[in-house]
Amino acid sequence: MTKTLYVLSAEPQCGKTLICLGLVSALTSRTARVAFLRPVAETAAGGDDPDIRLILEQFGLNQPPDSAFATSAKQAAGLIASGSREALFEAVAAAHAVLAAGHEVVVCESGSASPGGEGLTFEFDLELAKALGAMVVVVVSGRGKTAAQTADAARMAAWAVLGQGMALAAVAVNRFEAEPTPGAAGCVSGCLAGLPGLPDPPPPVWTIPEDERLSRPSMAEVARHLEADVLWGGDRLDVQVGETVVAAMSVGNFLDYVRPGCLVVTPGDRADIILAVLAARASGAFPHPAGLALTGGLEVAPAIGRLLEGWSDIPLPVIRTGAPTFPTLHRLEGLVSRLDPGQQGRVQAALGHFEAHADAGELARRLAARSDEAVPGLVFEQSVIARARALGKTVVFPEGGEDRVLLAADQVMSRGIARVVILGDVEDMTRRAAVLGLDLSGATLLNPADHPEREAFAATLFELRRDKGLTLEAARELLTDKTYFGTMLVYKGLADGMVSGATTTTADTIRPALQFIRTRPGFSMVSSVFFMCLADRVLVYGDCAINPDPTAADLAEIAAASADTAARFGIPPRVAMLSYSTGASGKGPDVEKVRQAVALARARLPDIPVEGPIQYDAAVDPVTAAEKMPGSPVAGKATVFIFPDLDTGNVTYKAVQRATGAAAMGPVLQGLKKPVNDLSRGCTVRDIVYTAAVTAIQAGEADDAPSRADKEAS
């Protein structure tokens, strides 16, 4: 399972770029499969984001620049302001899913407290990190603070993470300026003491002192920030700049204010200052300035220009900006230096500085040891989309007369989830697609009534069902039905799976599949599950849509099918057979049925933990489980919930969906040789899209490997 590390800044200019640089360096030394993601990039073209460019170029990460961000800060702020946070979170989760599919670790850098990140908050990034199931490295600035103030800031930031029930990986106190006394160091390093929710041992606290080599901008950055022309000394732009000195007095007085590495700012017509700065740079009697910025857009006197043109090795860069002196000074106040892959001296100094003060190896070990069985719902949803895209399957939608289906089909194609076949009146579908503004040019539109293979399909259906009394004429009639025709496309391999039910009953959707696709070896029935995508995990509920009153043997088969489905979708199956009673505390025919089902399920699933009879609270809550069923491998941590009847299952999934806001993905049908999935007639376009993705994955999984039940049957 891919691990995610989220570097979260609690305040501006705390140096989270340094932390990301050091962490990616430490992780790439242990595995080559590291990816970098800025959920919200600073620039509209994410590849131009300074931190994305730095990390990808410095470490040669195996990802294109466009994969390293989900959206820009401006776009994100617009989505938040318009109330479209869900769309923003889905975009980030989708970008994360693409990277997670091919990497062991994804390092994310927060967008709040960054240039251009107005509208994004620390709290927003906390929510995003939680939605991704990430471990958090929180970065706090110690600049301009006492040790006690720094410790308080670190403690508050850590508490904000822990208070959300999230995993705190480390606290990085960066740019620490307090006196490096034992008392100060101890005050900061002990800032987490007593916080509730800390793991044992507690996460590390790194105290990284300020280093002027990393915070001072280069003359190249100054020139870019001021949008200035480089007049002379263009080969020396990598020199770093300290304080700014304004030359507005006579040369004799000005020279006393020259400081080592300073940037001298003066109007462009001050020939005396220009010569004095160059002389100071060449002389050993005065500190050496780093550069000279000429303001006002004024031309240098021709004689001075000729003098400098004839100087073969001008010792410092001279730049010119069109702005007057004081606006230039004001603009310089907003300059924040950024590490750049072209400045390898600074980059290597930054890596050395980080490694000297932070034990990233300890964090890497914590990350590797973390169990990520509980996948957040948003991550699961987007991983389903990413997996489906990689398979290239074809899904048939038999209900082309429904606008929701056309809208969903358009999204399925545009997102690359699957190829699409849509059944219906071709002229009508084309007309309605134009009205809806859809592009269905990539879809295969078919009318069952005049399809050239209809007679051949009828002959096939007749051969499959003649022993049941079906006549050839009756077979022809059945294939005028869109669901029978779509199912025949799946049977013939012309589609890999079918999604139906937006306007069709469950019985009518399943009937053709049962008649000639039939059940897989080891299964005698079709059942269903819902993937309940909660904020912090995904649970599997079965059966909530198909079988009204299953027997004990039916429940055992539903448990086996549901455990297999969970495993196929990356959810470790721990099966809870639900009842109104836990353990041996209750009696009655309903409890006895579940007790018998548990025995049958355990025999069928010897390697998977199965518990029951068990009440829902004992299955899902560790505290209740410790009281009612201590020592159980399932109680308190169940992932697959088998309901005793359809009433209970259907009521429960809808209650949980409405009470928690969870997405209920399904019903996903199981037990068939090829995937056919049912929709609720109240389904949304989003429901149809995700059901299509699940169908594509089921088709791909069926191609790749037999299920546990298939193996047992063989």
C-alpha positions in Angstrom: 0.0 0.0 0.0 1.3 3.4 -0.9 2.3 5.7 2.0 1.6 9.4 2.0 3.5 12.1 3.8 2.0 15.5 4.0 4.3 18.5 4.8 2.0 21.1 6.4 3.1 24.6 7.2 1.6 26.4 10.2 2.7 29.9 9.1 4.3 31.8 6.2 8.0 31.7 5.4 8.7 28.8 7.7 10.9 27.0 5.1 8.8 24.0 4.3 10.6 23.8 0.9 13.8 22.8 2.9 11.8 20.1 4.7 10.4 18.7 1.5 13.8 18.7 -0.1 15.3 16.9 2.9 12.5 14.3 3.2 12.5 13.4 -0.5 16.3 13.1 -0.4 16.1 10.7 2.5 13.3 8.7 1.0 14.8 8.4 -2.5 17.9 7.0 -0.8 15.8 4.1 0.5 13.5 3.5 -2.5 13.4 4.8 -6.1 9.6 4.9 -6.1 9.0 8.3 -4.5 6.6 10.8 -6.0 6.0 14.5 -5.2 2.6 16.3 -5.2 1.7 19.8 -4.5 -2.1 19.5 -4.3 -2.4 23.2 -4.9 0.4 24.7 -7.0 1.4 28.4 -6.7 1.1 29.0 -10.5 -1.5 28.3 -13.1 1.0 26.2 -15.0 1.9 23.8 -12.2 5.2 22.8 -13.9 6.4 26.3 -13.3 5.8 26.0 -9.5 9.3 26.6 -8.0 9.1 23.7 -5.5 7.8 21.3 -8.1 10.6 22.2 -10.5 13.2 22.0 -7.7 12.1 18.5 -6.4 11.5 16.9 -9.8 14.7 18.2 -11.3 16.9 17.7 -8.3 16.0 14.0 -7.8 14.9 13.0 -11.3 11.6 11.7 -10.1 9.8 9.3 -12.4 6.8 11.6 -13.1 5.9 14.3 -15.6 5.6 17.9 -14.2 1.8 17.9 -14.9 1.3 15.0 -12.5 2.9 16.9 -9.6 -0.1 19.2 -8.9 -3.9 19.0 -8.9 -4.9 22.6 -9.4 -3.5 26.1 -9.0 -4.0 28.3 -6.0 -6.2 30.7 -7.9 -8.4 27.9 -9.1 -8.6 26.3 -5.6 -9.5 29.7 -4.0 -12.3 30.0 -6.6 -13.7 26.6 -5.9 -13.7 27.2 -2.2 -15.3 30.6 -2.6 -18.1 29.1 -4.8 -18.8 26.3 -2.3 -17.2 23.6 -4.6 -14.9 22.1 -2.0 -16.0 18.6 -2.9 -14.8 19.1 -6.5 -11.5 20.4 -5.2 -10.9 17.5 -2.9 -11.8 15.0 -5.7 -9.3 16.7 -8.0 -6.6 16.4 -5.4 -7.5 12.8 -4.6 -7.5 11.9 -8.4 -4.0 13.4 -8.8 -2.9 11.5 -5.7 -4.4 8.2 -7.0 -2.4 8.4 -10.3 0.9 8.8 -8.4 0.0 6.2 -5.8 -0.6 3.6 -8.5 3.1 3.5 -9.4 5.0 4.7 -6.3 5.7 3.5 -2.7 5.6 7.0 -1.1 3.9 10.2 -2.1 5.3 13.3 -0.5 2.8 16.2 -0.5 3.5 19.9 0.2 0.8 22.1 1.5 -0.5 25.1 -0.5 -1.5 27.2 2.5 1.0 29.8 3.9 2.6 29.9 0.4 3.0 32.7 -2.1 -0.3 32.9 -4.0 -2.0 30.7 -1.5 -4.5 33.3 -0.4 -7.8 31.7 0.5 -6.2 28.4 1.6 -5.8 27.8 5.3 -4.0 25.5 7.7 -7.3 24.0 8.5 -8.0 23.3 4.8 -4.7 21.5 4.4 -5.4 19.5 7.6 -8.7 18.3 6.0 -7.0 17.5 2.8 -4.2 15.5 4.5 -6.9 13.6 6.5 -8.8 12.9 3.3 -5.7 11.4 1.8 -5.0 9.3 4.9 -1.5 10.9 5.2 1.0 11.1 8.0 1.7 14.7 8.7 5.0 16.6 9.1 4.1 20.0 10.6 6.5 22.8 10.0 6.8 25.8 12.4 9.0 28.9 12.2 11.2 29.8 15.1 12.2 33.1 13.4 11.9 36.1 15.7 10.6 34.0 18.6 12.0 33.0 22.0 12.4 29.3 22.7 9.2 29.3 24.8 7.2 31.0 22.0 8.5 28.5 19.5 7.7 25.6 21.7 4.1 26.9 22.2 3.7 27.3 18.4 4.9 23.8 17.8 2.7 22.4 20.4 -0.4 24.1 19.1 0.3 22.9 15.5 0.9 19.4 16.7 -2.3 19.4 18.7 -4.3 20.6 15.7 -3.1 17.5 13.8 -3.6 15.0 16.7 -7.0 16.5 17.5 -8.2 15.5 14.1 -7.2 11.9 14.9 -4.4 12.0 12.3 -0.9 10.5 12.5 1.8 13.0 13.4 5.0 11.9 11.8 7.3 14.7 12.9 7.5 18.4 14.0 10.0 20.5 12.2 10.9 23.7 14.0 12.7 25.6 11.2 14.7 28.9 11.1 15.2 28.7 14.9 16.9 31.9 16.2 16.7 31.6 20.0 19.9 31.3 21.9 21.3 27.7 21.5 21.4 27.0 25.2 20.6 23.6 26.7 17.5 25.1 28.3 16.2 26.5 25.0 16.9 23.3 23.1 15.1 21.2 25.8 12.1 23.6 25.8 11.5 23.0 22.1 12.4 19.3 22.0 9.9 18.6 24.8 7.1 20.6 23.3 4.9 17.5 22.7 5.0 16.2 26.2 1.6 15.3 27.6 -0.3 15.8 24.4 -3.1 13.2 24.0 -3.0 10.9 21.0 0.7 10.7 20.7 2.1 7.3 19.6 4.7 5.5 21.6 7.5 6.5 21.1 6.4 10.0 20.3 7.3 11.6 16.9 10.6 13.4 16.6 10.9 17.2 17.0 13.6 18.6 14.7 15.1 22.0 15.7 16.8 23.4 12.6 18.6 26.8 13.1 18.4 29.7 10.8 21.0 29.6 8.0 21.5 32.8 6.1 22.9 30.9 3.1 19.4 29.5 2.6 17.3 32.6 3.3 19.3 35.3 1.3 18.1 35.8 -2.3 20.5 35.7 -5.2 21.0 38.6 -7.6 19.2 36.5 -10.2 16.1 36.4 -7.9 16.4 40.1 -7.3 16.5 40.8 -11.0 13.5 38.5 -11.7 11.5 40.0 -8.8 12.1 43.5 -10.0 11.6 42.6 -13.7 14.9 44.3 -14.2 17.4 44.3 -17.1 20.9 43.0 -16.5 23.3 45.6 -17.8 26.6 44.2 -16.7 27.9 41.2 -14.7 25.4 38.7 -15.9 27.8 35.9 -15.2 27.7 36.7 -11.5 24.0 36.6 -10.8 24.3 33.6 -8.4 25.9 35.8 -5.7 23.7 36.1 -2.7 22.3 39.4 -1.3 22.2 40.5 2.3 20.7 43.8 3.4 19.7 46.6 1.1 21.5 50.0 1.2 20.0 53.1 -0.4 22.6 55.5 -1.9 21.0 58.9 -1.7 23.9 60.9 -0.2 27.3 61.9 -1.4 29.9 59.2 -2.1 32.0 60.2 0.9 29.2 59.6 3.3 27.7 56.6 1.4 30.8 54.4 1.5 30.5 54.3 5.3 27.2 52.5 5.0 28.4 49.7 2.6 28.0 46.3 4.3 29.3 42.9 3.1 27.1 41.4 0.5 24.7 44.3 0.4 22.5 45.3 -2.5 23.0 49.0 -3.3 19.9 50.8 -4.7 20.4 54.2 -6.4 18.9 56.2 -9.3 20.4 55.3 -12.7 21.8 58.8 -13.2 24.1 58.6 -10.1 27.4 58.0 -12.0 29.3 58.8 -8.8 27.6 56.0 -6.9 28.0 53.5 -9.7 31.8 54.2 -9.8 32.0 54.1 -6.0 30.3 50.8 -5.7 32.6 49.3 -8.4 35.6 50.7 -6.6 34.4 49.3 -3.3 34.0 45.9 -4.9 37.5 46.0 -6.3 39.2 47.5 -3.2 40.2 45.7 -0.1 39.5 48.7 2.1 35.7 48.5 2.1 33.2 45.6 2.4 32.2 44.1 -0.9 28.7 44.8 -2.2 26.8 41.9 -3.9 25.2 44.0 -6.6 23.9 47.3 -7.8 20.3 48.1 -8.7 19.6 51.3 -10.7 16.2 52.8 -10.5 13.9 55.1 -12.4 14.7 53.5 -15.8 17.3 56.2 -16.3 20.1 55.7 -18.8 23.6 55.4 -17.5 25.7 58.4 -18.7 27.4 57.5 -22.0 30.9 58.0 -20.7 30.2 55.7 -17.8 28.8 53.2 -20.2 31.9 53.3 -22.3 34.0 52.8 -19.3 32.1 49.8 -18.1 31.9 48.3 -21.6 35.7 48.3 -21.7 36.0 46.6 -18.4 36.6 42.9 -19.2 35.6 41.5 -15.8 33.1 43.6 -14.0 33.1 42.2 -10.4 29.4 42.5 -9.6 26.0 42.5 -11.4 24.4 45.8 -12.3 20.7 45.7 -13.0 18.2 48.4 -14.0 14.5 48.7 -13.2 11.9 51.2 -14.5 10.4 51.9 -11.1 11.5 54.8 -8.9 13.7 54.2 -5.8 11.1 53.9 -3.1 8.6 51.7 -5.0 11.6 49.5 -5.7 12.5 49.3 -2.0 8.9 48.4 -1.2 8.8 45.7 -3.8 12.1 44.2 -2.5 10.4 43.8 0.9 8.1 41.2 -0.7 11.0 39.1 -2.1 11.2 35.6 -0.7 14.2 33.6 -1.7 13.5 30.2 -3.2 15.9 27.3 -3.7 16.4 26.6 -7.4 17.9 23.5 -9.1 20.2 25.8 -11.0 21.8 26.9 -7.7 23.5 23.6 -6.8 25.7 25.2 -4.2 22.7 26.4 -2.2 20.8 23.2 -2.8 23.6 21.1 -1.5 24.1 23.4 1.5 20.3 23.1 2.2 20.5 19.3 2.1 23.6 19.3 4.4 21.9 21.7 6.8 18.7 19.5 7.0 20.7 16.3 7.4 22.7 17.8 10.2 19.7 18.7 12.3 16.9 16.2 11.3 16.9 12.4 11.5 14.8 11.7 8.5 15.8 8.0 8.7 13.7 7.7 11.8 10.7 9.1 10.0 11.3 6.8 7.1 11.2 3.8 9.4 8.0 5.0 11.0 6.5 5.4 7.6 7.5 2.0 6.5 6.1 0.4 9.7 2.7 2.1 9.5 -0.2 -0.1 8.7 -2.4 1.5 6.1 -5.2 -1.0 6.0 -7.8 1.7 6.6 -8.0 3.5 3.3 -9.9 6.8 3.4 -13.1 6.8 1.3 -11.9 9.6 -1.0 -8.6 7.8 -1.7 -10.5 4.6 -2.4 -12.9 6.2 -4.8 -10.1 7.8 -6.8 -8.0 4.6 -6.7 -11.0 2.8 -8.3 -11.0 5.4 -11.1 -7.2 5.1 -11.6 -7.3 1.2 -11.6 -10.1 1.2 -14.2 -8.3 3.6 -16.5 -5.3 1.3 -16.6 -7.4 -1.6 -17.8 -8.9 -0.3 -21.0 -12.1 -2.3 -20.7 -15.4 -1.8 -22.5 -18.7 -1.3 -20.6 -22.1 -1.4 -22.1 -25.0 0.8 -21.0 -28.3 -0.6 -22.2 -30.4 2.4 -21.1 -29.5 5.0 -23.7 -32.9 6.6 -23.5 -31.9 8.0 -20.0 -30.1 11.4 -19.9 -28.2 10.4 -16.7 -26.7 7.5 -18.6 -25.6 9.7 -21.5 -24.1 12.2 -19.1 -22.3 9.4 -17.2 -21.1 7.8 -20.4 -19.6 11.1 -21.5 -17.6 11.3 -18.2 -16.5 7.6 -18.4 -15.0 8.3 -21.8 -13.5 11.7 -21.0 -11.9 10.5 -17.9 -10.5 7.4 -19.7 -12.3 5.0 -17.3 -13.5 2.6 -20.1 -14.7 2.4 -23.6 -18.4 2.7 -24.0 -21.2 1.0 -25.8 -24.7 2.6 -25.5 -27.9 0.9 -26.6 -31.0 2.7 -27.8 -32.4 4.7 -30.7 -29.2 6.0 -32.3 -30.8 9.2 -33.8 -32.5 10.0 -30.5 -29.3 9.5 -28.5 -27.3 11.7 -30.9 -29.9 14.4 -30.8 -30.2 14.4 -27.0 -26.4 14.3 -26.6 -26.2 17.5 -28.7 -28.8 19.2 -26.5 -26.9 18.2 -23.4 -23.6 19.4 -24.9 -22.0 15.9 -24.8 -19.4 14.4 -27.0 -20.4 10.8 -27.7 -18.2 10.5 -30.9 -16.0 8.0 -29.1 -18.9 5.8 -28.0 -20.4 2.9 -29.9 -24.1 3.6 -30.3 -26.2 0.5 -31.1 -29.9 -0.1 -31.8 -30.8 -3.7 -30.8 -33.8 -3.6 -33.1 -31.7 -3.4 -36.3 -28.3 -4.7 -35.2 -26.7 -6.9 -38.0 -25.8 -9.6 -35.4 -29.2 -9.9 -33.9 -30.1 -13.1 -35.6 -26.8 -14.7 -34.6 -27.3 -13.6 -31.1 -30.8 -15.1 -31.1 -29.4 -18.4 -32.3 -26.8 -18.4 -29.4 -29.5 -17.6 -26.9 -31.7 -20.4 -28.3 -28.9 -22.9 -27.9 -28.2 -21.8 -24.4 -31.8 -22.0 -23.2 -33.5 -24.6 -25.5 -33.4 -27.1 -22.6 -35.5 -24.7 -20.6 -38.1 -24.6 -23.4 -37.0 -21.4 -25.1 -37.9 -21.3 -28.8 -35.9 -19.5 -31.5 -38.7 -17.0 -32.0 -38.9 -16.3 -28.3 -35.1 -15.8 -28.3 -35.5 -13.2 -31.1 -38.2 -11.5 -29.1 -36.1 -11.4 -25.9 -33.2 -9.8 -27.7 -35.3 -6.8 -28.6 -35.0 -6.1 -24.9 -32.1 -3.8 -24.2 -31.0 -5.6 -21.1 -30.9 -9.0 -22.8 -29.1 -7.5 -25.8 -26.5 -5.8 -23.5 -26.0 -9.1 -21.5 -25.4 -10.9 -24.8 -22.7 -8.4 -25.8 -21.0 -9.3 -22.5 -21.5 -13.0 -23.0 -20.0 -12.7 -26.5 -17.0 -10.7 -25.3 -18.0 -7.6 -27.3 -18.2 -5.8 -24.0 -16.4 -6.6 -20.7 -19.3 -5.8 -18.4 -22.7 -4.1 -18.2 -24.1 -1.4 -16.0 -28.0 -1.1 -15.9 -30.8 -0.3 -13.5 -31.3 3.5 -13.9 -34.7 2.8 -15.4 -34.8 -1.0 -15.0 -35.7 -3.1 -12.0 -33.0 -5.2 -10.3 -34.8 -8.4 -11.3 -34.9 -7.4 -14.9 -31.2 -6.5 -14.8 -30.1 -9.7 -13.2 -32.4 -12.2 -15.0 -30.5 -12.4 -18.3 -27.2 -12.7 -16.5 -28.5 -15.6 -14.4 -29.9 -17.3 -17.5 -26.8 -17.4 -19.7 -23.8 -15.7 -18.1 -24.4 -17.7 -15.0 -22.6 -18.0 -11.7 -18.9 -18.6 -11.2 -17.7 -22.0 -10.0 -18.2 -22.3 -6.3 -21.2 -20.0 -6.3 -24.9 -20.9 -6.6 -26.3 -17.4 -6.2 -25.8 -13.7 -7.0 -25.4 -11.3 -4.1 -24.4 -7.8 -3.7 -22.2 -5.4 -1.7 -21.9 -1.7 -1.2 -18.6 0.0 -0.6 -19.3 2.4 2.2 -16.8 5.2 1.6 -16.4 6.9 5.0 -14.0 9.8 5.6 -11.4 7.6 7.3 -12.0 4.1 5.9 -14.1 1.9 3.5 -16.4 -0.8 4.8 -18.1 -3.5 2.7 -21.8 -4.2 3.4 -23.5 -7.3 2.0 -26.2 -8.2 1.0 -28.2 -5.0 0.9 -29.9 -5.3 -2.5 -30.6 -8.8 -3.8 -31.6 -11.6 -1.4 -34.5 -10.9 0.9 -34.2 -13.8 3.4 -31.0 -15.8 3.0 -30.6 -19.1 4.7 -27.5 -19.9 6.8 -25.9 -21.5 3.8 -26.8 -18.4 1.7 -25.2 -16.2 4.3 -22.0 -18.2 4.3 -21.9 -17.9 0.5 -22.6 -14.1 0.7 -19.7 -13.9 3.3 -17.3 -15.8 1.0 -18.3 -13.6 -2.0 -18.1 -10.4 -0.1 -14.7 -11.3 1.4 -13.4 -12.0 -2.1 -14.7 -8.7 -3.4 -13.1 -6.8 -0.6 -9.8 -8.4 -1.2 -10.0 -7.8 -4.9 -10.4 -4.1 -4.2 -7.6 -3.9 -1.7 -9.6 -4.1 1.6 -8.2 -6.8 4.0 -11.3 -8.9 4.7 -12.3 -9.3 8.4 -15.9 -10.6 8.3 -18.6 -9.8 10.9 -21.8 -11.9 10.6 -24.3 -9.5 12.2 -27.1 -10.2 14.5 -29.0 -8.5 17.4 -26.9 -10.6 19.8 -23.2 -10.9 20.3 -21.5 -14.2 21.0 -23.6 -16.6 23.2 -25.6 -13.9 24.9 -28.8 -14.4 22.8 -31.0 -17.2 21.6 -33.7 -17.7 19.0 -34.1 -18.8 15.4 -32.6 -15.6 13.9 -29.5 -15.8 16.1 -29.2 -19.6 15.5 -29.3 -19.0 11.7 -26.3 -16.6 12.0 -24.5 -19.0 14.3 -24.8 -21.8 11.7 -23.7 -19.4 8.9 -20.6 -18.5 10.9 -19.6 -22.2 11.1 -20.2 -22.7 7.4 -18.3 -19.4 6.5 -15.3 -20.4 8.6 -15.1 -23.8 6.9 -15.3 -22.0 3.6 -12.8 -19.3 4.5 -10.1 -21.0 6.7 -7.6 -18.1 6.2 -9.9 -15.2 6.8 -11.2 -14.2 10.2 -15.0 -14.6 10.6 -16.8 -13.6 13.7 -20.4 -13.9 14.8 -23.1 -13.6 15.8 -22.0 -10.1 16.6 -23.8 -6.8 17.0 -22.9 -3.9 14.8 -21.4 -1.7 17.6 -19.2 -4.6 18.7 -18.0 -5.1 15.1 -17.1 -1.5 14.4 -16.1 0.1 17.8 -12.9 -1.1 19.6 -14.1 0.1 23.0 -17.4 -1.9 22.7 -15.6 -4.8 21.3 -13.2 -4.9 24.3 -16.2 -5.3 26.5 -18.4 -7.6 24.5 -15.9 -9.8 22.7 -12.3 -9.3 23.9 -9.6 -11.0 22.0 -11.6 -11.3 18.8 -9.6 -10.8 15.6 -12.7 -9.2 14.0 -14.5 -7.3 16.8 -13.8 -3.6 16.7 -12.0 -3.8 13.4 -14.4 -5.5 11.0 -14.2 -4.5 7.3 -16.9 -6.8 5.8 -20.4 -6.7 7.4 -22.8 -9.5 6.5 -26.4 -8.6 7.4 -28.9 -11.3 8.3 -31.6 -10.2 5.8 -32.3 -7.6 3.1 -34.4 -5.4 5.4 -31.6 -5.0 7.9 -28.9 -4.4 5.2 -30.9 -2.0 3.1 -32.0 0.1 6.0 -28.5 0.2 7.6 -26.6 1.2 4.5 -29.0 4.1 3.8 -29.0 5.2 7.4 -25.2 5.2 7.5 -25.0 7.0 4.1 -27.3 9.8 5.2 -26.0 10.1 8.8 -22.3 10.3 7.8 -22.4 11.7 4.3 -20.5 8.6 3.1 -20.6 7.7 -0.5 -22.3 4.3 -1.0 -20.7 2.7 -4.1 -22.9 0.0 -5.4 -24.7 -2.3 -5.4 -21.8 -4.3 -6.8 -23.0 -7.7 -7.9 -20.9 -10.7 -7.1 -21.0 -14.4 -8.0 -21.3 -14.0 -11.8 -18.8 -15.2 -14.4 -18.7 -11.8 -16.0 -19.6 -8.5 -14.3 -23.1 -7.1 -14.6 -23.9 -4.4 -12.1 -27.2 -3.0 -11.0 -28.0 0.7 -10.3 -30.6 2.2 -8.0 -33.3 3.9 -10.0 -32.6 7.0 -8.0 -28.9 6.9 -8.9 -26.9 10.0 -9.8 -24.6 10.5 -12.7 -21.7 10.1 -10.3 -23.1 6.8 -9.1 -23.2 5.5 -12.7 -19.6 6.6 -13.3 -18.2 4.9 -10.3 -20.3 1.7 -11.0 -18.8 1.7 -14.5 -15.3 1.9 -12.9 -16.0 -1.0 -10.5 -17.3 -3.0 -13.5 -14.1 -2.4 -15.4 -12.0 -3.5 -12.5 -14.2 -6.7 -11.9 -13.6 -7.5 -15.6 -9.9 -7.0 -15.3 -9.6 -9.0 -12.1 -11.6 -11.9 -13.7 -9.0 -11.9 -16.5 -6.0 -11.9 -14.2 -6.7 -14.5 -11.5 -9.3 -16.8 -10.2 -11.0 -16.1 -6.9 -10.5 -18.1 -3.7 -13.9 -19.8 -4.4 -12.8 -20.6 -8.0 -9.7 -22.3 -6.7 -11.6 -24.3 -4.1 -14.1 -25.4 -6.8 -11.4 -26.6 -9.1 
